[in-house]
């Protein structure tokens, strides 16, 4: 018969948490590798270095040689890492950058017929870079300039304000009901509060981190050019038989998808006149953030010139006509008070608009000609000096005439 004490000892030695005789008493833990404090510090340093070097190294791998009429492709309008890279490239190649929404980008015209390209043809050289982004409203524009346009410093800047973003409380982002607007990742995430922006706090924190960590914005860039704007993990679920390391489409960043640009006026498209419920300038969020964008550019020692519109006033009716006149007066007063060179163009001919705010190709050509003739535009004075001074002057055309000192409010 087995001794009861022997059985009890065998049971106790095989019980959980008991170390067999002769083996060291080591606390139970996971199979992960434990790092000493020094090893942990080294690991953090290595990861930090990779976070910095990988986005920079990618610039060597991803060929980026824009054409003279380049604009950020429509499909990559939300690729802010690419926009930042384009800004750094443009400030080294051009004397003047032209910034704004789809009016500057050229929503209804091919790249060669945008405002910047018509200006280049007038001066006879490539001095104006198209840094417009399709669909970017002033609230988002302020964020784009603040976080992804830091390289624009000490330059000549033509900045466009499109009054379209004040045509209703919804466009002005003042409605309380959730509204999925363009470029939410560029808007303020917490303060000041955008009433119609209802993103979760965790998403907002992620957006703030992406703005300040180049590695994260590069990761977003990689998703857009390689994984249909999806995280690689989700992309692999939707493409289970494809190689996740299939490689990025390195041509997407410099090519534009084949798009037809029919030159059809707003009347031919069947659009009617509207009584726009304009937001007052004093209460407009869009105008407030546009002023903030101007201030940011000024603080970086840029010479800023403002274009307002050209809005399609032929499309207005009722009380909106007088309301818009008051808005223009308010804008002009603010610009004059701050000694900011500006141009408020007269409406283009009726048939030169595609909709409420976008010119057609012939509209951009006329706008560029009118702009160069306006005395407030530095280039207009330079053109008159071209025959006598410009031929021997070492500075570019815009710089020769842009000597106006800009003050802040």
C-alpha positions in Angstrom: 0.0 0.0 0.0 1.3 3.4 -0.9 2.3 5.6 2.0 -0.3 8.5 2.3 2.5 11.0 3.2 4.4 10.0 0.0 1.2 10.7 -2.2 0.7 14.0 -0.5 4.2 15.1 -1.2 3.9 14.1 -4.9 0.7 16.1 -5.2 2.2 19.1 -3.6 5.3 19.1 -5.7 3.2 19.0 -9.0 0.8 21.7 -7.9 0.7 25.0 -9.9 3.3 27.6 -8.9 5.5 25.0 -7.2 9.1 24.7 -8.5 10.4 21.1 -8.7 13.3 20.4 -6.4 16.7 21.4 -7.8 15.3 24.2 -10.1 15.6 27.9 -9.4 12.5 29.6 -8.1 11.5 31.9 -11.0 8.2 33.9 -11.0 5.8 33.0 -13.8 5.8 35.5 -16.7 5.1 35.7 -20.4 7.5 34.5 -23.1 8.3 38.1 -24.2 11.9 39.4 -24.1 12.7 41.5 -21.1 14.9 44.5 -21.7 17.0 46.1 -19.1 16.6 49.8 -18.6 19.7 50.5 -20.7 18.4 48.2 -23.5 15.0 49.8 -23.4 16.6 53.3 -23.8 18.6 52.0 -26.8 15.5 50.5 -28.4 13.6 53.8 -28.0 16.5 55.7 -29.6 16.6 53.3 -32.5 12.8 53.5 -33.1 13.0 57.4 -32.9 15.8 57.5 -35.4 13.8 55.3 -37.8 10.7 57.5 -37.3 12.8 60.4 -38.6 14.9 58.7 -41.3 12.2 56.6 -43.0 10.1 59.5 -44.3 13.3 61.3 -45.5 14.7 58.1 -47.1 11.4 57.6 -48.9 11.9 60.9 -50.7 15.0 59.3 -52.4 13.0 56.2 -53.4 9.8 58.0 -54.6 10.8 60.0 -57.6 9.2 63.5 -57.6 9.8 65.7 -60.6 6.7 67.8 -61.2 6.0 69.4 -64.5 6.0 73.2 -64.9 2.1 73.2 -64.7 2.0 70.7 -61.8 -0.8 70.7 -59.2 -1.4 68.1 -56.5 -3.6 65.4 -58.2 -7.3 65.6 -57.3 -7.2 62.0 -55.9 -4.4 63.0 -53.5 -6.0 66.2 -52.3 -5.9 64.9 -48.7 -2.3 63.7 -49.0 -0.7 66.4 -46.8 2.7 64.7 -46.6 2.8 65.1 -50.4 1.7 68.7 -50.2 4.4 69.5 -47.7 6.9 67.9 -50.0 5.6 69.9 -53.0 5.9 73.1 -51.0 9.5 72.4 -50.2 10.1 71.7 -53.9 8.2 74.8 -55.1 9.9 77.4 -52.9 13.2 76.3 -54.3 12.1 76.6 -57.9 9.6 79.5 -58.0 9.6 83.1 -56.8 5.8 83.2 -56.1 3.4 80.6 -54.8 -0.3 80.8 -55.5 -2.4 79.3 -52.7 -6.2 78.7 -52.4 -9.0 76.3 -53.0 -10.3 74.8 -56.2 -10.5 78.3 -57.8 -6.7 78.4 -57.7 -6.3 74.6 -58.3 -8.6 74.9 -61.4 -11.5 72.6 -60.9 -12.9 72.9 -64.5 -9.7 73.4 -66.4 -6.6 71.4 -67.3 -3.3 72.2 -65.5 -2.1 74.4 -68.4 -5.1 76.8 -68.1 -5.1 77.6 -64.4 -4.5 81.1 -63.1 -0.9 80.5 -62.2 -0.1 79.2 -65.7 -1.8 82.2 -67.4 0.4 84.5 -65.2 3.5 82.5 -66.2 2.6 83.1 -69.9 2.2 86.8 -69.3 5.6 87.2 -67.6 7.2 84.8 -70.1 8.8 82.6 -67.5 7.9 80.1 -64.8 7.6 82.3 -61.7 4.2 81.2 -60.3 3.6 77.7 -58.7 0.1 76.4 -58.3 -0.2 75.3 -54.6 -4.0 75.2 -54.7 -5.9 72.2 -53.2 -9.2 71.2 -54.5 -12.0 71.6 -52.0 -10.0 73.3 -49.2 -12.1 75.8 -47.3 -10.5 78.6 -45.3 -10.8 76.8 -41.9 -8.8 73.9 -43.4 -6.5 76.2 -45.3 -5.4 77.8 -42.1 -4.4 74.3 -40.8 -2.7 73.5 -44.1 -0.6 76.6 -43.9 0.2 76.2 -40.2 1.2 72.5 -40.2 2.2 71.5 -43.8 3.5 74.7 -45.4 6.2 75.7 -43.0 8.7 75.8 -45.8 6.9 78.8 -47.3 8.9 81.6 -45.7 10.3 84.8 -47.1 8.4 84.2 -50.4 5.9 86.1 -52.5 2.4 84.6 -51.9 -0.8 85.1 -53.8 -3.6 84.0 -51.5 -7.2 83.5 -52.8 -10.3 84.0 -50.7 -13.4 82.3 -52.2 -16.6 83.9 -50.9 -18.4 80.7 -51.7 -17.6 79.4 -48.2 -19.8 82.1 -46.7 -22.9 81.5 -48.8 -24.7 79.6 -46.0 -24.3 78.6 -42.3 -23.6 75.1 -43.5 -20.8 76.2 -45.8 -19.5 78.3 -42.9 -19.5 75.2 -40.7 -21.8 76.9 -38.1 -24.6 74.3 -38.0 -24.9 72.1 -34.9 -26.0 69.0 -36.9 -23.1 66.8 -37.9 -21.8 67.6 -41.4 -19.1 65.7 -43.2 -17.1 68.6 -44.8 -13.9 68.6 -46.8 -10.5 68.2 -45.1 -11.5 67.7 -41.5 -8.0 66.6 -40.6 -6.8 70.2 -41.1 -9.4 71.8 -38.9 -9.1 72.5 -35.1 -9.7 69.3 -33.3 -10.7 70.6 -29.9 -10.3 74.4 -29.6 -11.9 76.3 -31.0 -14.9 74.0 -31.4 -16.3 73.5 -34.9 -20.1 72.9 -34.2 -20.7 70.4 -37.0 -17.5 68.4 -36.4 -18.4 65.3 -34.3 -15.3 63.1 -34.5 -14.4 60.9 -31.5 -11.7 62.1 -29.1 -9.4 59.2 -30.0 -9.5 60.1 -33.7 -8.9 63.7 -32.9 -5.8 62.8 -30.9 -4.5 60.6 -33.7 -5.0 63.5 -36.2 -3.0 65.9 -33.9 -0.2 63.3 -33.6 -0.1 62.9 -37.4 0.4 66.7 -37.8 3.4 66.7 -35.6 5.0 63.3 -36.4 6.3 63.1 -40.0 6.4 59.3 -39.8 2.6 59.2 -39.3 1.8 61.6 -42.1 4.1 59.6 -44.3 2.2 56.5 -43.4 -1.0 58.2 -44.5 0.7 59.1 -47.7 1.7 55.5 -48.3 -1.9 54.3 -47.7 -3.2 56.7 -50.3 -0.8 55.8 -53.0 -0.5 52.1 -52.3 -3.5 50.7 -50.3 -6.6 52.5 -51.6 -6.4 54.8 -48.6 -6.8 51.9 -46.2 -4.5 50.7 -43.4 -2.4 47.7 -44.7 -4.2 45.4 -42.3 -7.6 46.2 -43.8 -6.2 46.3 -47.3 -4.9 42.7 -46.9 -8.4 41.6 -45.8 -10.0 43.0 -48.9 -7.1 41.6 -51.1 -6.3 38.3 -49.5 -4.4 36.9 -52.5 -2.4 40.0 -53.2 1.1 40.7 -51.9 1.0 43.4 -49.3 4.6 44.3 -50.3 3.5 44.8 -53.9 5.2 48.2 -53.9 3.9 51.8 -54.0 2.6 53.5 -57.1 5.5 55.9 -57.4 4.1 57.7 -60.4 0.8 58.7 -58.7 2.3 61.7 -57.0 3.4 63.4 -60.3 0.7 62.3 -62.7 -2.9 63.4 -63.0 -5.7 60.9 -64.0 -7.1 61.5 -67.4 -10.0 63.9 -66.9 -12.2 65.6 -69.4 -12.7 69.4 -68.8 -15.7 70.4 -70.9 -15.9 74.2 -71.1 -19.6 74.4 -70.4 -21.0 77.5 -68.7 -23.2 77.5 -65.7 -26.3 78.4 -67.8 -25.5 75.6 -70.3 -25.3 73.2 -67.4 -28.8 74.2 -66.3 -27.8 76.0 -63.1 -30.2 78.7 -62.1 -29.9 82.0 -60.2 -29.9 81.7 -56.4 -30.7 83.9 -53.4 -27.7 82.9 -51.2 -28.3 83.2 -47.5 -24.9 84.9 -46.8 -23.3 84.7 -43.4 -22.3 88.1 -42.0 -18.5 88.8 -42.2 -18.3 89.5 -38.4 -19.7 86.1 -37.5 -18.1 84.0 -40.2 -15.9 81.1 -39.1 -14.4 80.9 -42.6 -13.4 84.5 -42.7 -12.0 84.3 -39.2 -9.7 81.4 -40.2 -8.7 83.1 -43.5 -7.5 86.0 -41.5 -5.5 83.6 -39.3 -3.9 82.1 -42.5 -2.9 85.5 -43.6 -1.3 86.2 -40.2 0.6 83.0 -40.3 2.1 83.7 -43.7 3.0 87.2 -42.5 4.8 86.0 -39.4 7.0 83.9 -41.7 8.1 87.0 -43.6 6.1 86.3 -46.7 4.8 89.1 -48.9 1.1 88.4 -49.2 -1.2 89.5 -52.0 -4.9 88.7 -51.7 -7.4 87.9 -54.5 -11.1 87.9 -53.5 -13.2 85.7 -55.8 -14.1 86.2 -58.6 -17.5 85.2 -57.5 -20.2 84.7 -60.1 -22.5 87.6 -59.3 -24.6 86.9 -62.4 -25.9 83.8 -60.5 -27.3 85.8 -57.5 -30.8 87.2 -57.1 -32.9 88.8 -54.4 -31.4 90.1 -51.2 -28.2 88.1 -51.7 -26.9 90.8 -54.1 -26.9 93.6 -51.5 -25.7 91.2 -48.8 -22.7 90.3 -51.0 -21.9 94.0 -51.6 -21.7 94.5 -47.8 -19.4 91.5 -47.5 -17.1 92.9 -50.1 -17.0 96.3 -48.4 -16.1 94.6 -45.1 -13.3 92.5 -46.7 -11.9 95.5 -48.5 -12.0 97.6 -45.3 -10.1 94.9 -43.4 -7.4 94.5 -46.1 -6.9 98.3 -46.3 -6.7 98.6 -42.5 -3.9 96.0 -42.5 -2.2 97.5 -45.5 -2.4 94.2 -47.4 -2.2 94.5 -51.2 -5.3 93.0 -52.7 -7.5 92.8 -55.7 -11.3 92.5 -55.8 -12.0 91.7 -59.4 -15.2 92.8 -61.2 -17.4 89.9 -62.3 -16.2 88.1 -65.4 -18.6 87.8 -68.3 -21.6 85.6 -67.7 -20.4 82.8 -70.0 -17.0 82.6 -68.4 -18.1 80.8 -65.2 -18.8 77.0 -64.8 -20.7 77.5 -61.6 -21.0 80.0 -58.7 -17.2 80.5 -58.2 -15.1 78.6 -60.8 -14.0 80.3 -64.0 -13.6 78.4 -67.3 -10.3 78.5 -69.2 -11.1 81.8 -70.9 -12.2 83.2 -67.5 -8.8 82.5 -66.0 -7.1 84.1 -69.0 -9.1 87.3 -68.5 -8.6 87.3 -64.8 -4.8 87.0 -65.2 -4.9 89.9 -67.7 -7.0 92.1 -65.4 -4.8 91.3 -62.4 -1.7 92.3 -64.2 -3.2 95.6 -65.2 -4.5 96.4 -61.7 -2.2 99.0 -60.0 -2.5 97.2 -56.6 -0.8 94.1 -58.1 3.0 94.4 -57.8 3.5 92.6 -61.2 1.6 95.4 -63.0 4.2 98.0 -62.0 7.0 95.6 -62.9 5.5 95.1 -66.4 5.6 98.8 -67.1 9.3 98.8 -66.0 10.2 95.9 -68.1 11.6 97.8 -71.1 13.7 100.2 -69.1 14.8 98.4 -65.9 13.8 94.8 -65.8 16.2 93.6 -68.6 19.2 94.4 -66.4 17.7 94.0 -62.9 19.0 90.9 -61.1 15.7 90.2 -59.2 12.7 88.4 -60.5 9.7 90.4 -61.7 7.4 90.0 -58.7 10.2 90.8 -56.2 11.2 94.0 -58.1 7.9 95.5 -57.4 6.7 93.9 -54.2 8.1 96.2 -51.6 4.9 96.9 -49.6 5.3 96.4 -45.9 2.6 94.3 -44.4 1.4 94.9 -40.9 -0.8 92.8 -38.6 -4.1 93.7 -37.0 
